[in-house]
Amino acid sequence: MGYRLKKASAALRSAMDKALREHDLTVPQYSCLELLDEHPGLSNADLARGTFVTRQSANVVLRGLKDAGLITRAASTDHGRALPIHLTAAGQRRLHTARNAVYAIEERMIKSIPARRLTALLADLDAMTEALDT
């Protein structure tokens, strides 16, 4: 089971890498843009957790996004130490064009599963995740 999950994950990652290269993004960068679109103002730690990377790796990803003008990061905050991060207009545009490519990959992957089985497959994957999170 683990091998097949890893194999599917690797195939998905490879397809996303190829598609996102055309948008000058990596998979972790794209993931950060998606999370920031859904939840503006997340911190580095929040993004690291949401993209399954270390804080140090998230810092590298965020530096690349900032250098490309796709995000802004507050220099200070009114409370705590976490600096909120937001998409720029350029970040929004890049995300929306890249999103189409990623969704096309997901659609191609989903089409390989009969529609009547997809809901059960997703539930099973969630159940396996929960079983290992305890």
WOMO-V399353 format. One line per field, one symbol per residue. ss: DSSP state (H for helix, E for strand, C for the rest). A space follows every 10 residues. Layout:
BEGIN
ss = ???
END
This chain:
BEGIN
ss = CHHHHHHHHH HHHHHHHHHH HCCCCCHHHH HHHHHHHHCC CCCHHHHHHH HCCCHHHHHH HHHHHHHCCC EEECCCCCCC CCCCEEECHH HHHHHHHHHH HHHHHHHHHH CCCCHHHHHH HHHHHHHHHH HHCC
END
